[in-house]
């Protein structure tokens, strides 16, 4: 396998693609909202005044929830062009808030539909099976939303929650289309039914392409080295297992899995710490922060690995200018910055770079010798290390950060680390006067 630097979309291309997607979504909403007016069901046709308005509002709310639920699938289907348009961390964030909106709309739907009918309970009779499916759909949506928002408080293991979330998502989509096509006279035939079936087929195709290996963006690798990276991370190096071409940008990530008995086989996202300018191997530096990652040092040399990717837009190559770079990292959040610095080192990119790296202690530090070598090769690179848990240590302050970057003109800032640290640093950058559009972050909130 040959490793190369990937091609990427310019900022204007990403913005125009996003604008096109928003325009299509608006048109779909307009079309969906027209259905209860153009194809009135009998229940709406023979209502008047407030009752008719409430019932029609319930139909509109239900249509909105259905469309957003289809969009929910597209957000996390790892579609290549969608990922190029927006980084996957942003898609995951939209997925989270979109899920909350769907749950609220789904709750409003029966309240508005059944309110005019003065129905307080649903008879458990066979003729009402589409409505019973709808009730199950509502409960499923609330279970999925609650479990996703409070999984840590509920003590749900990540891998079990993720598996249940995926299965629940498929079940909810199935229930949605059954309820949509069989609960209302509007969808018994004609254009509405054709549209409903078309969206059902679309979701089925997306699910198949997402889970069937022939359609996935998978590549196979062999583990060649497993070593400690400080006292809080494990360094894993991979070499290709075939002759295909693997392309990525410095700073991107991939979903990594190991089909072995040492760890469970589910895939987890990790930044590729190596540079695509290194054509023979990949490197991952994985922090020991969870039930799965703490066992990375058990992986053996020669073990197979599977990559799904690359994904993400957290890369200096995605910028539209050659401005100075400020790289601010916490712990293993250094990995995308390390990939970018390695690429700049290999390609003789001489721009001004300032690295601010915070760790708990010196024992957590890794790749220190490499940083020293890069600094010797590139005098324009400045490295500032902070250790937060050592005697006399202090947290990074706004004054220190301003001192580090005060000589730079309109720098581009890359920020990655624990969420509390990122929140604090973004506040410092605002105080210094760095525009938010020049601050690039990557945070996963599954």
Buried (B, 14 or more C-beta within 10 A) or exposed (E): BEBEBBEBBEEEEBEEBEEEBEEEEEEBBEBBBEBBEEBBBEBBEEBEEEBBBBBBBBBBBBBBBBBBBBBBBBBBBBBEEBBBBBBBBBBBBBBBEBBEBBBBBBBBBBEBBBBBEEEEEEEEEEEBBBBBBBBBBBEBBBBBBEBBBEBEEEEBEBBEBBEBBBEBBBBBBBBBBBBBBBBBBBBEEEEBBEBBBEBBEEBBEBBEBBEEEEEBBBBBBBBBEBEEBBBBBBBBBBBBBEEEEBBBBBBBBBBBBBEBEEBBEBBBBBBBBBBBBBEEBBBBBBBBEEEBBBBBBBBEEEBBBBBBBBBBBBBBBBBEEEBBBBBBBBBBBBBBBBBBBBBBBEBEBEBBBBBBBBBBBEEBBBBEEEBEEBBEEBEBBBBBEBBBEEEEEEEBEBEBBBEBBEEBEEBBBBBBBBEEBBEBBBEBBEEBEBEEEBBBBBBEEB
